[in-house]
């Protein structure tokens, strides 16, 4: 299983997954052993908020799950179409978030009513619906 973490500093979980340039990609084998993360920095045109779905390969193709502090509905639907589950959490430690996700104990996200409203408004105008 491949799990991608939105991470602005390549250490901790960050939010705004649709606009994230930096990602940590962990692999977990069938025994639950978790690899050291691969660092991926997306060029601007590969950031999901801006990416054009034209059949070309993407650096995060093959990801099974994405963990982030926040994401809009448009991003979540877009990732579901790409075959990835999006998990929102309040956990900021990337390695712990992956371990918790695999153990099905990932903490719930913090409520963010203003942020959610902004995301919903932006999703209205998003090309990813």
N, C-alpha and C positions, 0 to 999 in steps of 0.2 A: 504494500500500500504506500502511495506517495501522498504526503501531506504538505501543503504550502502554507506558510505563515506570512502575512503582510507585516513587514518590519522596516520601519524607517531608519533604524540604526544597526541592522543585522544582529541584534541581540534580543530585543523584546517584541512582543506583539503590538502592532499599531492598528489604527482604524482607517477608515476611508479606503477600503480595499479596492474599489473601482479606480481610484487614483494612485494606488501604490506603485512605486517604481522598484522598490527593493523587496525581495522575497527570500525567505529561508525555506528550502525544500528538504524535508526529512523523509527517509524511507524506513518502513517497518516490515520485518519479515514475518512469517507465519507464527514464529515463537514469541513475537512481540518485541524482539530486539530492534532498537532504534538506532539508525546511523547518525553520524555527525552530519550537520546540515550542509547542503550545497547553497552557496550564495548566488542569487540571480539578480542582476540589475537590468531592468527593462529599458530599452530606448523609448523615448517619448511616444513614438507611434505604435508601440506595443503595449502601452498602459491600457488596461481594459476599458477605461472610460472613453478612450479615443480610438481603439483598434477597429479596423474595418474587417468584418468577417467575409473574407474572400477566398477561403479554402487554403490559404498559406499556413505553413507551420507556425506555431507560437512557442516561445521558450517554456511555457507552463503547460503545454499539451501533456496529457497522460496523468494529470493530478487527480487523485480520488477525492480529496477533501481540502478545504481552505478554512483556516482559522484566523479570525480577525476580531478586533474590538467593535467594529461597526461596518455596515454595508447597506446600501440602499436595495430596495426590492428589485430594481432593474438589474443590478449586479448579480443578485442571488438568482434571478431567473436566467440571466445570461450564462452563469456558471452551470446551472442545472442542464441547460441545453448542451453544454460542453461535457457533461457527464460528471461534474464535481458537486459535492455537497458543501454548502457553506455553513460553518458553525460560528456563531457569535459568542463571545465570552468576555468576562471581566479580567481573566487571567493575563498578566503581562509577561510572565516568564515563558519564552518560546518553548523550551524543552519540556517544561512542566505541562504546558498546554497540550503538547503532542501526547505525552504520557497519559494525561487525564482524558483526552479524547479517546485514545485507544482503550482505556479502562472504563469508558462511558461515565466519567465523573467530572467532565468539564463544567466549570462554573458558568452560571447564567450571565448574560451581559448586563451591564448597568443600564438602568432606564435613562433614556436620553430623548425626552419629548420634543425639545426644540430641534435637535439634530435630526430626529426621525421626520419631523415636519419638513425640514429643509430638503432632506433626501427625497421625500415623496414629491415635493414640488419639482425638484430637478429631474426626477424620473419621468414626469409628464412630458418633458421635452427630450428625453433620451432616445437615441436610435435603437437601444437595446431594450426591447419590450417583450 
